[in-house]
Amino acid sequence: MMVAGVQKLIKRRGPFETSPNLLDYLTMDIYAFPAGHASRAAMVSKFFLSHLVLAVPLRVLLVLWAFCVGLSRVMIGRHHITDVVSGFIFGYFQFRLVELVWMSSNTCQMLISGW
């Protein structure tokens, strides 16, 4: 919702080779800045890197996956490079927001048992 809000505020269109079709309008995918796929990939990969104990090869694959998501959006002509970079930055800030409101499992159990 945050990415969609910023997209509606900025209203920067991507480098579309063709004009957006009906499906793009139905999924509200007509604006490109910041890149939503890139922001979600950055947020998910940073979350997993912070909360899971992963071997180094898995960590590298996770970062590579996020990079490939962003690269694919540029390669298919849906976003400018700056859209993807800003999406990665936006995803990091979304991760920080999630970390601020994150509750430990002990806190959740305490809240549930109080009901």
DAHUCOR-V873514 format. One record per backbone hydrogen bond with DSSP energy under -1.0 kcal/mol. NH is the residue of the N-H (numbers start at 1). CO is the residue of the C=O. E is the energy in kcal/mol with one decimal. If there is no record, write none. Layout:
NH,CO,E
NH,CO,E
This chain:
5,1,-2.2
6,2,-2.2
7,3,-2.7
8,4,-2.3
9,5,-1.6
10,6,-2.9
11,7,-2.7
16,14,-1.9
25,21,-1.7
26,22,-2.3
27,23,-2.2
29,24,-3.1
32,12,-3.6
35,83,-2.0
39,35,-2.0
40,36,-2.4
41,37,-2.4
42,38,-2.4
43,39,-2.3
44,40,-2.7
45,41,-2.4
46,42,-2.4
47,43,-2.2
48,44,-2.6
49,45,-2.6
50,46,-1.7
51,47,-2.2
52,48,-2.1
59,55,-2.0
60,56,-2.5
61,57,-2.2
62,58,-2.2
63,59,-2.1
64,60,-2.6
65,61,-2.5
66,62,-1.9
67,63,-2.3
68,64,-2.6
69,65,-2.1
70,66,-1.9
71,67,-2.7
72,68,-2.6
73,69,-1.4
74,70,-1.3
75,71,-2.7
76,72,-2.1
77,74,-1.2
78,73,-1.9
79,73,-1.3
84,80,-1.6
85,81,-2.6
86,82,-2.3
87,83,-1.9
88,84,-2.5
89,85,-2.2
90,86,-2.8
91,87,-2.5
92,88,-1.8
93,89,-1.9
94,90,-2.1
95,91,-2.2
96,92,-2.2
97,93,-1.9
98,94,-2.4
99,95,-2.5
100,96,-1.6
101,97,-1.4
108,104,-2.2
109,105,-2.4
110,106,-2.2
111,107,-2.4
112,108,-2.4
113,109,-2.6
114,110,-1.2
115,112,-1.3
